[in-house]
């Protein structure tokens, strides 16, 4: 069961790493609203993937 939680944590960390990479090393100017929504959507996808992974591996 602990491995499931670690995998869920890794999923969230990877998606947040992608968001941070885009914020810091992107050469295109992005508005604060777009950054906020990119962050929200990336974390929503990460949470969904983590929950699905936890449910799927418990079956």
N, C-alpha and C positions, 0 to 999 in steps of 0.2 A: 504494500500500500504506500509506503514511503517513496518508492520509485515513481509512482503515479504523481505524487505531489511535486517531486523534483522535475519531472517532465513538464508538468503544467507551469512551474516557475520558469523553466528554460524557455517555453513558448512565449510567455509574457516578456521575458528579458530580451529575447531576440527581436520581437516586434518593437519594443521600446528602443533598442539599439538602432534599428533601421530608422525610426523616427528621429532620433538624435543625430544620426549620420546625415540625414537629409537637411536637418536644421543647421548644422555647423559647417558642412562642406558643400552645400548646394550653391551654385553660382547664380541661380535665378532669384530675384527678389520675390518674396512671398509675403502676403499680408498676414497680419496677426490673426484675422478670422480664419483664413485658410490653414494656418498652422494649428490653431485650436481644433478645427474640425478634423484635420489629419491625425492629430493626437487622439481625439475622441474615437474616431473610426478605427484606428490601429489598435487601441486598447479594447474596444468592443469586440473586434475580431479575435484578439488574443484571449479574452475572457471566454468567448464562445468556443474557441478551439480547446482551451484548457478544460472547460466543463465537459465537452463532448469526449475528450480524451479520458477524463476521469470516469465517466459513465461507461465508455466503451471498454476500457481495460478492466472494469469491475465485473463485466458480464461473463 
